[in-house]
């Protein structure tokens, strides 16, 4: 009989859409920019360049007043 490994797999697979560090728009770049005023850190630099003031936040759909580069 072979051993069966049971678990959630959270150690191997990121658990949220786009993962904890992946851009939620393109899923390729690392999250580096937050939407203001909601504060969601959600997009990479390339996707942040495409988001315009007044566009909806990709997470909560609140109007983006500014984009903020975040350094972790």
C-alpha positions as CSV (number, residue, x, y, z in Angstrom):
1,X,0.0,0.0,0.0
2,X,1.4,3.4,-0.9
3,X,1.3,6.4,1.4
4,X,-1.3,9.1,0.5
5,X,-0.5,12.7,1.3
6,X,-3.6,14.6,2.3
7,X,-3.6,18.4,2.7
8,X,-4.8,21.7,1.3
9,X,-1.8,22.2,-0.9
10,X,-1.5,25.8,0.2
11,X,2.2,25.4,0.6
12,X,2.6,24.5,-3.1
13,X,-0.2,26.7,-4.7
14,X,-1.0,30.3,-4.0
15,X,-4.4,30.6,-2.6
16,X,-5.9,33.8,-4.1
17,X,-6.7,34.9,-7.6
18,X,-3.3,35.8,-9.0
19,X,-1.6,34.5,-5.9
20,X,-0.2,36.6,-3.1
21,X,2.5,38.2,-5.3
22,X,1.2,37.9,-8.9
23,X,-0.5,40.7,-10.7
24,X,-4.3,40.1,-10.7
25,X,-4.6,41.5,-14.2
26,X,-1.9,39.7,-16.3
27,X,-0.9,37.0,-13.7
28,X,2.7,37.4,-15.0
29,X,4.3,40.3,-13.2
30,X,4.8,40.8,-9.5
31,X,2.4,43.1,-7.7
32,X,4.1,46.5,-7.3
33,X,1.4,49.2,-7.4
34,X,-1.6,50.0,-5.2
35,X,-4.8,51.8,-6.1
36,X,-5.6,54.9,-4.1
37,X,-7.8,55.5,-2.1
38,X,-8.7,51.8,-1.5
39,X,-5.1,50.7,-1.0
40,X,-5.4,47.4,-2.9
41,X,-1.9,46.2,-3.9
42,X,-2.9,44.4,-7.0
43,X,-1.1,45.1,-10.2
44,X,2.4,45.0,-11.7
45,X,4.2,48.0,-13.2
46,X,3.1,47.3,-16.8
47,X,-0.6,47.0,-15.8
48,X,-0.4,50.0,-13.6
49,X,0.7,52.1,-16.7
50,X,-2.5,51.0,-18.4
51,X,-4.8,51.9,-15.5
52,X,-6.0,55.5,-15.8
53,X,-7.2,57.9,-13.1
54,X,-11.0,57.3,-12.9
55,X,-10.8,53.7,-13.9
56,X,-12.2,51.1,-11.4
57,X,-9.8,49.3,-9.0
58,X,-9.4,45.7,-10.3
59,X,-10.2,44.4,-6.8
60,X,-13.1,46.4,-5.4
61,X,-14.2,48.6,-8.4
62,X,-13.8,51.9,-6.5
63,X,-12.6,54.8,-8.6
64,X,-8.8,55.1,-8.8
65,X,-7.7,58.6,-7.8
66,X,-4.0,57.7,-8.0
67,X,-1.6,54.8,-8.3
68,X,1.1,54.3,-5.7
69,X,4.4,52.3,-6.3
70,X,4.9,50.1,-3.2
71,X,8.4,48.8,-2.2
72,X,8.3,45.6,-0.1
